[in-house]
Amino acid sequence: MDHRRRRPTKRKLAGDLIRRLRRRFTEGALLHYGMGKWYPGESLPRWALSCYWRRDGEPIWKNIDLLADERTQYSYGPAEARTFIAALAKRLGVSADFALSAHEDVWHYLWKERRLPTNVDPLESKLDNEEERKRLAQIFTQGLDRVVGYALPLRREKDGDGTRWKADRGSCAASTCS
């Protein structure tokens, strides 16, 4: 049985625990929510929650309110992502014209759809994995051409005594920039 079906509240409880541990050890700890191991056959990676602090008590992160609360639905979408990328570019002193739109991986989802039996509608299929079925239906419903986020390829350059940021298509791997 899939570990997520056995305990759907497990991730929420883990988040509550990591926040309690932060308060117990030091208010200056940094919480990190990352991807864990991704086993073959699983549609999503496991999660890895970490809490970092300094032994001398010096805070690593001072304002916990600046971290998003995963229990809150912020409903940010592509428009907000574009606004953020433009503000980030301005703050770094680079042109937002180099921002790249990100889309779902068309080839991956076409491959997944092709693996379905010919008489199965990906939007209404009764596939075994409920999570994968929902994800696939969502992707096909919203469309593969829909922007889902943005990336700003950056490179840090030495500039006399300091450093500055430069944005250009040469700042990313040739296979990921178009």
N, C-alpha and C positions, 0 to 999 in steps of 0.2 A: 504494500500500500504506500502511496506517495506520502512523504513526511508532512507536506503542507495540508493534506486533507485530514490527517489525524488530528492536527492541532492548529486550526486557523488563527488562533490568538497568540501563538508562540512568538511570532515576530514582534507583536505589540508588547508582550510581556518582556521580551529581551530589551526593547527600547526603554521601557520603564525601569528595568534593572540597571542598565548602563547609566541612566540619569541619576538614579539613587547612589550608585557607586561614585559618581563624580562628586556629588554633594558630600559623601562620607569622607573621601580622601582629600579633596581640596576643591575650592570653588574656582580655582584657576586652571583646571584641567581642560584639555581639548578633546572633544568627542569626534570620532571619525566613524562614519558609516560607509562601508565599502563592500565590494564584491568579494565573495569567498570562492571556494572551489566550485567549478562548473563541470558536473559529471555528464558523460554522454547520455543522451536521451532525455535530459532535463531541459525544459524550455527556458529556464532562467537559472542564473548562478545562485548558489547559497549566499547568505549574507555574512559579513564579518563586522562586528561592532568593536571599537577600540576606545580606550580612555587613556590619554597620555597626560602626565604631570611631571613636574620637576621635584626632585628630592629636597631642594633647598626652599621649597614653598613659593618660589617666584612664579607668578601666573603665566601660563602659555597663552591662554585665551581669557580675556577679561569680561567681555559682554556676551553672555549666553543668549541674549535676545537677538543677536545678529545671526544666529543659526536658525535655519528653517525648522519648524516643528513638523515632523513627519506625520503627526496625528491630525494636522490641519490640511484641508483641501484648499490650496491657493488658487487653483484654476488658471494658472498661467499657460499661455499658448504661444504660437509662433509670433504674434504681433508683439507681445511683451518681450520675447527673446530678441527680436529685431531691435526694439528700443534699448534693451540692455546692451547689446553688442555695439550699437551706435554710441551709447554713453561710455562704455569701456574704451572704445577707440579714441573718443575725445579726451578722456582722462589720461590715456597713455600717449597722446599726441600723434596718433596715426590716423590714416584715412579709413573710414568705415567701408569704403568702396571695395576693399579686399575681403569683406565678410563673405563667407560661402554658405549657401543654404544647404541644410541637411535633410535628407529624405529617407524613408524606409528603404531597406535593401531590396530593390525590385527583383533582382535575380534570385535571391534567397526565397522570397515569397512565391514567385512563379514556380520555382522548383518544388516548394512545399505543396502548392496547389496541384501540380502535375502528379505528385505522389498519391493524391486522393483517387479513389475509384471514380470512374466516369459518371456514375449515377449519384454522386455525393455533392451536394451544394455546400461549399465551405462556410456559408453564412448560417446554415441550419443543420449542419452535420451532427451526427451522434457519435463522434469520435470518442475514444476512451478517456483521453486527458482533457478534463474540463477547462483547465487553465489555458492549454494550447488552443483549444477550440475557441474560447473567448478572444484570445489574442489574434488568431487568424481572422475571425469574423470582424473584429474591430479594424484591422489593417485593410481588409478588402472593402469594408463599408466606407471608411474615410478616404480611401483611394491611395494608391502608391505614389502618386505625383504630389501629394500634399506636403508642404514644408513642415518639418517637425522640430526644427531648431536651427541654430547658426553656429559657425565656427569662425574664428578670426586667427589666421595663421600669423604667428608672431616670432620675431627673432630679437634677442637682446644683443646690442652692439656697444662696444667701448666707444666713448665719445670724450676724448681728452681725459679728464680726471674721473669722469663718472661713466654711467651707462645710459643708453636710451633704447626705446623700443622701435622696431621697424616692422611694418606689416607689408607683406607682398606674397605673391603666389610662390615665390622661391623659398618661403619659410616653412613649407610643408613638403612632405614626400611627393614626388611627381605622380605617384599612382593615386593619391588622394585628392589632388587639386585639379580642377578643370577650368 
